[in-house]
Amino acid sequence: MLVQGRLRPGERIREVPLAAQLKVSRIPLHLALERLAHEGFLQIRPTRGFVVQGFSTEDIYDAIELRGVLEGAAARLATERLLDPAELQPMREASREILTLVRSRKFTIEVFSRYIDQNAIFHTSLLELSRSRMLRRAVEQACSLPFASPSAFVNRQHISPELHEIFLISADQHCAIVDAIANREGMRAEVLTREHARVARRNLENALRNREQLRDLAGARLFSV
């Protein structure tokens, strides 16, 4: 309801009618609202109520930057904690397939779907290789906000030449990150991964130039520019 815009920024959540609408009791609903407040989607009012949170451009930029810092740390730890080069195989295979996909002349829905799947495998595998539960938890928190996740702007109907170029850059960065970890270059892996997160910022800037397409993205109605 939040990401679809059925609840708007600044709107107060009325638990009794919402519980009736969702056909659940107030206790699990309240727990869900507290979880959403923890993730940043709601504000907790002094009167113990909840209000829908809106997001500015700066909020999203900050979330992207934070994700980059965290994933960069994950890449450095992965380099230090890698036990066997074979552990990099999921990331290596995902990066190779992503490179093949973005070199495709036509971006179909199937290509988008496959890209999102492989991109998720790449980033999840990176966090797993860090062997850090704390980092995984922090990254999940950062990625819960609208437009902050690695694939936030991938699933689009229209791909401009500029966006295609961004995809190619992102694909090359994937390969470079894998090579840096394999070669035990911790600092390089961290810098590359932090720079890679900036792709989401460029995607946001590209989307802001196409407001009609931005409105079609999940969570867009929580976003003010």
C-alpha positions as CSV (number, residue, x, y, z in Angstrom):
1,M,0.0,0.0,0.0
2,L,2.9,2.3,0.7
3,V,4.9,1.7,-2.4
4,Q,1.7,1.8,-4.6
5,G,0.8,5.2,-3.2
6,R,-2.4,4.1,-1.5
7,L,-1.0,5.7,1.6
8,R,0.6,9.1,1.0
9,P,3.4,11.0,2.7
10,G,2.2,12.8,5.8
11,E,-0.9,10.6,6.1
12,R,-1.7,9.3,9.6
13,I,-2.1,5.5,9.9
14,R,-5.4,4.7,11.6
15,E,-4.9,1.2,13.0
16,V,-8.5,0.2,13.7
17,P,-9.9,0.8,10.2
18,L,-6.7,-0.5,8.6
19,A,-6.9,-3.7,10.6
20,A,-10.5,-4.1,9.5
21,Q,-9.5,-3.5,5.9
22,L,-6.7,-6.0,6.0
23,K,-8.7,-8.5,8.0
24,V,-6.1,-8.9,10.7
25,S,-6.0,-8.2,14.4
26,R,-4.4,-5.1,15.8
27,I,-1.4,-6.8,17.4
28,P,0.2,-8.2,14.2
29,L,-0.7,-5.0,12.4
30,H,1.0,-2.9,15.1
31,L,4.1,-5.1,14.9
32,A,4.2,-4.6,11.1
33,L,3.9,-0.9,11.5
34,E,6.7,-0.8,14.0
35,R,8.8,-2.8,11.5
36,L,8.0,-0.3,8.8
37,A,9.0,2.5,11.1
38,H,12.3,0.8,11.8
39,E,12.9,0.5,8.0
40,G,12.1,4.2,7.6
41,F,8.8,4.1,5.8
42,L,6.8,5.4,8.8
43,Q,7.4,8.0,11.5
44,I,6.4,7.3,15.1
45,R,4.4,10.2,16.6
46,P,4.7,11.2,20.2
47,T,1.1,10.1,20.6
48,R,2.1,6.6,19.7
49,G,0.6,6.9,16.2
50,F,2.3,6.4,12.8
51,V,2.6,8.8,9.9
52,V,3.7,7.9,6.3
53,Q,7.3,9.1,5.7
54,G,8.1,11.0,2.5
55,F,11.6,11.0,0.9
56,S,13.6,13.8,-0.7
57,T,16.2,13.5,-3.4
58,E,18.9,14.0,-0.7
59,D,17.4,11.1,1.3
60,I,17.8,8.7,-1.6
61,Y,21.3,10.0,-2.5
62,D,22.3,9.4,1.1
63,A,20.8,5.9,1.1
64,I,22.7,5.1,-2.1
65,E,25.9,6.5,-0.6
66,L,25.5,4.5,2.6
67,R,24.9,1.3,0.6
68,G,28.1,2.0,-1.3
69,V,30.1,2.4,1.9
70,L,28.7,-0.8,3.3
71,E,29.1,-2.9,0.2
72,G,32.6,-1.5,-0.2
73,A,33.4,-2.7,3.3
74,A,31.9,-6.1,2.3
75,A,34.2,-6.3,-0.7
76,R,37.2,-5.6,1.4
77,L,36.3,-8.2,3.9
78,A,35.5,-10.7,1.2
79,T,39.1,-10.2,-0.1
80,E,40.5,-10.8,3.4
81,R,38.3,-13.7,4.3
82,L,38.2,-15.6,1.0
83,L,39.1,-19.2,1.7
84,D,38.9,-20.7,-1.8
85,P,38.8,-19.0,-5.2
86,A,35.9,-21.3,-6.1
87,E,33.8,-19.3,-3.7
88,L,33.8,-16.5,-6.3
89,Q,32.1,-18.7,-8.9
90,P,28.5,-17.4,-8.3
91,M,29.7,-13.8,-8.6
92,R,31.9,-14.6,-11.6
93,E,29.1,-16.4,-13.4
94,A,26.6,-13.6,-12.6
95,S,28.9,-10.9,-13.8
96,R,29.6,-12.7,-17.1
97,E,25.9,-13.2,-17.8
98,I,25.1,-9.6,-17.0
99,L,27.8,-8.5,-19.5
100,T,26.2,-10.7,-22.1
101,L,22.7,-9.3,-21.3
102,V,23.7,-5.6,-21.5
103,R,25.4,-6.2,-24.8
104,S,22.1,-7.4,-26.2
105,R,20.7,-5.1,-28.9
106,K,17.2,-5.3,-27.6
107,F,16.1,-5.0,-23.9
108,T,13.0,-7.2,-23.6
109,I,11.1,-7.9,-20.4
110,E,12.9,-11.3,-20.3
111,V,16.3,-9.5,-20.5
112,F,15.2,-7.2,-17.7
113,S,14.0,-10.1,-15.5
114,R,17.2,-12.0,-16.0
115,Y,19.3,-9.0,-15.3
116,I,17.5,-8.3,-12.0
117,D,18.0,-12.0,-11.0
118,Q,21.7,-12.0,-11.8
119,N,22.3,-8.6,-10.2
120,A,20.7,-9.9,-7.0
121,I,22.9,-13.0,-7.1
122,F,26.0,-10.8,-7.5
123,H,25.2,-8.5,-4.6
124,T,24.0,-11.3,-2.3
125,S,27.1,-13.4,-3.0
126,L,29.3,-10.4,-2.2
127,L,27.7,-10.0,1.2
128,E,27.9,-13.7,1.9
129,L,31.7,-13.7,1.1
130,S,32.2,-10.9,3.6
131,R,31.1,-13.4,6.3
132,S,29.6,-10.5,8.3
133,R,26.1,-10.7,9.7
134,M,26.3,-7.1,10.8
135,L,27.0,-5.9,7.3
136,R,24.2,-8.0,5.8
137,R,21.8,-6.5,8.3
138,A,22.9,-2.9,7.6
139,V,22.8,-3.4,3.8
140,E,19.3,-4.8,4.0
141,Q,18.2,-1.8,6.0
142,A,19.7,0.7,3.5
143,C,18.2,-1.2,0.6
144,S,14.7,-1.2,2.1
145,L,14.2,2.5,1.1
146,P,12.7,3.4,-2.3
147,F,15.3,3.5,-5.1
148,A,18.3,2.6,-2.9
149,S,18.6,-1.1,-3.9
150,P,21.0,-2.2,-6.7
151,S,18.2,-3.0,-9.1
152,A,15.9,-0.1,-8.3
153,F,15.8,1.4,-11.7
154,V,16.3,-1.6,-13.9
155,N,12.8,-2.7,-14.6
156,R,11.7,-0.1,-17.1
157,Q,9.8,-0.1,-20.4
158,H,12.1,2.4,-22.1
159,I,15.9,2.3,-22.2
160,S,17.6,5.5,-23.4
161,P,21.0,5.4,-25.0
162,E,22.4,7.0,-21.8
163,L,20.9,4.3,-19.6
164,H,22.2,1.6,-21.8
165,E,25.7,3.1,-21.4
166,I,25.2,3.1,-17.6
167,F,24.3,-0.6,-17.8
168,L,27.5,-1.3,-19.7
169,I,29.6,0.6,-17.2
170,S,27.9,-1.3,-14.3
171,A,28.6,-4.7,-16.0
172,D,32.3,-3.8,-16.4
173,Q,32.4,-2.8,-12.8
174,H,31.0,-6.2,-11.8
175,C,33.8,-8.0,-13.6
176,A,36.5,-5.7,-12.1
177,I,35.2,-6.2,-8.5
178,V,35.4,-10.0,-9.0
179,D,39.0,-9.7,-10.3
180,A,40.0,-7.5,-7.4
181,I,38.7,-9.9,-4.8
182,A,40.3,-12.9,-6.6
183,N,43.6,-11.0,-6.7
184,R,43.4,-10.1,-3.0
185,E,43.3,-6.4,-3.7
186,G,41.2,-5.3,-0.8
187,M,41.5,-1.6,-1.2
188,R,40.8,-1.7,-4.9
189,A,37.8,-4.0,-4.4
190,E,36.4,-1.6,-1.8
191,V,36.8,1.5,-4.0
192,L,35.4,-0.2,-7.1
193,T,32.3,-1.4,-5.1
194,R,31.7,2.1,-3.7
195,E,31.9,3.6,-7.2
196,H,29.6,0.8,-8.5
197,A,26.9,1.9,-6.0
198,R,27.0,5.4,-7.7
199,V,25.4,3.8,-10.7
200,A,22.1,3.9,-8.8
201,R,22.6,7.6,-8.4
202,R,23.1,8.1,-12.1
203,N,20.0,6.0,-12.7
204,L,18.1,8.2,-10.4
205,E,19.3,11.3,-12.2
206,N,18.3,9.7,-15.5
207,A,14.8,8.9,-14.1
208,L,14.4,12.5,-12.8
209,R,14.7,13.7,-16.4
210,N,11.8,11.4,-17.3
211,R,9.2,12.2,-14.7
212,E,6.4,10.2,-16.3
213,Q,8.5,7.1,-16.2
214,L,9.5,7.8,-12.6
215,R,5.9,7.9,-11.5
216,D,5.5,4.3,-12.7
217,L,8.2,2.9,-10.5
218,A,7.3,1.3,-7.1
219,G,7.6,3.7,-4.3
220,A,7.6,6.8,-6.5
221,R,4.7,8.4,-4.7
222,L,6.7,8.5,-1.5
223,F,9.3,10.5,-3.3
224,S,9.3,14.3,-3.6
225,V,11.7,16.3,-5.9
